[in-house]
Amino acid sequence: MDADLRGRYARGPEILAYAAQGLSEEAAREPVAPGQWSIAELIVHVVEADLVLAGRMRWVIAEDDPPLPGFDENAWNERLFANQLDYRAAIDLMAASRRWMLAILDRLDERAFARSGRHSQSGRTTLAELLIGASNHLDHHLRFLYGKRGNLGIAIYPRFTRD
């Protein structure tokens, strides 16, 4: 596995924890604007999506041409209580999941990263694309998280998985 890609994936939970540091419960749960997710909801979404991506990676590794279902992120946030759950515990869950996935990924040969499944919305998707997607998804949402912090008057210097 590419060392840079592995590093980005491994750093994710630490960077998400950094981005969430020092938040009061009120700041974490307050939407910056009506209809927008709170920081807590954003973090829980990132972790839920990361768990889905880890599951898709395992399916692609273990099965031949598996179906990879999409999901409705807004329905998941609403129906899975994203603004009520402990977002710090969610970050811990992401860290454990990524450690577990890295233990699997580190044992694969390069050919395994070309294995693929069929995503219900985007079609054929390789293991390498899923792995890249996990880090890119986190960085995408970190931009929003740092922006929300700034809008609440509690900005911090932004850090991402990609240097």
C-alpha positions as CSV (number, residue, x, y, z in Angstrom):
1,M,0.0,0.0,0.0
2,D,1.2,3.5,-0.8
3,A,2.8,5.0,2.3
4,D,1.3,8.4,1.8
5,L,-2.2,7.0,1.4
6,R,-1.7,4.8,4.5
7,G,-0.5,7.8,6.5
8,R,-3.5,9.9,5.5
9,Y,-5.9,7.1,6.5
10,A,-4.1,6.5,9.8
11,R,-4.0,10.2,10.7
12,G,-7.7,10.8,10.2
13,P,-9.0,10.2,13.7
14,E,-6.2,12.2,15.3
15,I,-7.0,15.1,13.0
16,L,-10.7,14.9,13.6
17,A,-10.1,14.8,17.4
18,Y,-7.9,17.9,17.0
19,A,-10.7,19.7,15.1
20,A,-13.2,18.9,17.8
21,Q,-10.9,19.9,20.7
22,G,-12.1,22.4,23.2
23,L,-15.7,22.5,22.1
24,S,-18.4,23.1,24.7
25,E,-21.5,21.0,24.4
26,E,-23.5,24.1,23.5
27,A,-21.1,25.0,20.7
28,A,-21.0,21.4,19.4
29,R,-24.7,21.0,19.2
30,E,-25.7,24.5,17.9
31,P,-26.4,24.7,14.2
32,V,-24.6,27.7,12.7
33,A,-27.6,28.4,10.5
34,P,-31.2,26.9,10.3
35,G,-31.2,23.7,8.3
36,Q,-27.4,23.1,8.7
37,W,-25.8,20.4,10.7
38,S,-24.2,21.2,14.0
39,I,-20.6,20.3,14.6
40,A,-21.7,17.2,16.5
41,E,-23.9,16.1,13.7
42,L,-21.1,16.7,11.2
43,I,-18.7,14.6,13.2
44,V,-21.1,11.8,13.7
45,H,-21.8,11.8,9.9
46,V,-18.1,11.6,9.2
47,V,-17.8,8.6,11.5
48,E,-20.9,6.9,10.3
49,A,-19.7,7.3,6.7
50,D,-16.2,6.0,7.7
51,L,-17.8,2.9,9.2
52,V,-19.8,2.3,6.0
53,L,-16.6,2.8,3.9
54,A,-14.7,0.3,6.2
55,G,-17.5,-2.2,5.6
56,R,-17.4,-1.7,1.9
57,M,-13.6,-2.2,2.0
58,R,-14.0,-5.5,3.8
59,W,-16.7,-6.7,1.3
60,V,-14.4,-5.9,-1.6
61,I,-11.5,-7.7,0.1
62,A,-13.5,-10.8,1.1
63,E,-16.0,-11.2,-1.7
64,D,-16.0,-11.2,-5.5
65,D,-17.8,-8.2,-7.0
66,P,-20.0,-7.4,-4.0
67,P,-22.8,-4.9,-4.1
68,L,-22.0,-1.7,-2.2
69,P,-25.2,0.1,-1.2
70,G,-25.4,3.9,-0.9
71,F,-27.1,5.6,2.0
72,D,-29.1,8.8,2.7
73,E,-26.8,10.9,5.0
74,N,-29.6,13.1,6.2
75,A,-31.9,10.2,7.1
76,W,-29.0,8.5,8.9
77,N,-28.2,11.7,10.9
78,E,-31.9,12.2,11.8
79,R,-32.9,8.6,12.5
80,L,-29.6,7.6,14.2
81,F,-29.7,10.6,16.7
82,A,-26.5,12.3,15.4
83,N,-27.1,15.4,17.5
84,Q,-27.8,13.5,20.7
85,L,-24.9,11.0,20.6
86,D,-21.5,11.5,22.2
87,Y,-19.4,12.8,19.2
88,R,-16.2,12.2,21.2
89,A,-17.1,8.5,21.5
90,A,-17.8,8.5,17.8
91,I,-14.2,9.7,17.2
92,D,-12.9,6.9,19.4
93,L,-15.0,4.5,17.4
94,M,-13.5,5.8,14.1
95,A,-10.0,5.4,15.6
96,A,-10.7,1.8,16.5
97,S,-12.2,1.0,13.2
98,R,-9.3,2.5,11.3
99,R,-6.7,0.6,13.4
100,W,-8.6,-2.6,12.6
101,M,-8.8,-1.8,8.9
102,L,-5.1,-0.9,8.8
103,A,-4.3,-4.3,10.3
104,I,-6.1,-5.9,7.4
105,L,-4.9,-3.5,4.7
106,D,-1.2,-3.9,5.8
107,R,-1.5,-7.7,5.1
108,L,-2.7,-7.3,1.5
109,D,-0.5,-7.4,-1.6
110,E,-0.8,-4.6,-4.2
111,R,-3.1,-6.6,-6.5
112,A,-5.8,-6.6,-3.8
113,F,-6.2,-2.9,-4.1
114,A,-7.5,-3.4,-7.7
115,R,-10.4,-5.6,-6.4
116,S,-13.7,-4.0,-6.8
117,G,-17.4,-4.0,-6.0
118,R,-20.5,-2.3,-7.5
119,H,-21.6,0.8,-5.8
120,S,-25.4,1.4,-6.1
121,Q,-24.9,5.0,-7.3
122,S,-21.3,5.4,-8.7
123,G,-20.8,1.9,-10.2
124,R,-17.6,-0.1,-10.2
125,T,-15.4,1.0,-7.2
126,T,-12.0,-0.4,-6.3
127,L,-10.5,-1.0,-2.9
128,A,-7.9,1.7,-3.6
129,E,-10.7,4.2,-4.5
130,L,-12.6,3.4,-1.3
131,L,-9.4,4.0,0.7
132,I,-8.7,7.3,-1.0
133,G,-12.4,8.2,-0.6
134,A,-12.3,7.7,3.1
135,S,-9.5,10.3,3.6
136,N,-10.9,12.7,1.0
137,H,-14.4,12.5,2.7
138,L,-12.9,13.4,6.0
139,D,-10.9,16.4,4.6
140,H,-14.0,17.6,2.7
141,H,-16.0,17.7,6.0
142,L,-13.1,19.2,8.0
143,R,-13.4,22.3,5.8
144,F,-17.0,22.7,7.0
145,L,-16.1,21.9,10.6
146,Y,-13.4,24.6,10.7
147,G,-15.8,27.0,9.0
148,K,-18.5,26.3,11.6
149,R,-15.9,26.9,14.4
150,G,-15.0,30.2,12.9
151,N,-18.7,31.2,12.6
152,L,-19.1,30.4,16.3
153,G,-16.1,32.5,17.2
154,I,-14.0,29.5,18.3
155,A,-11.7,29.1,15.3
156,I,-8.5,27.0,15.4
157,Y,-5.7,26.5,12.8
158,P,-7.0,24.0,10.3
159,R,-5.3,20.7,9.8
160,F,-6.1,18.0,7.2
161,T,-5.0,14.5,6.4
162,R,-3.2,15.8,3.3
163,D,-0.3,18.1,4.1
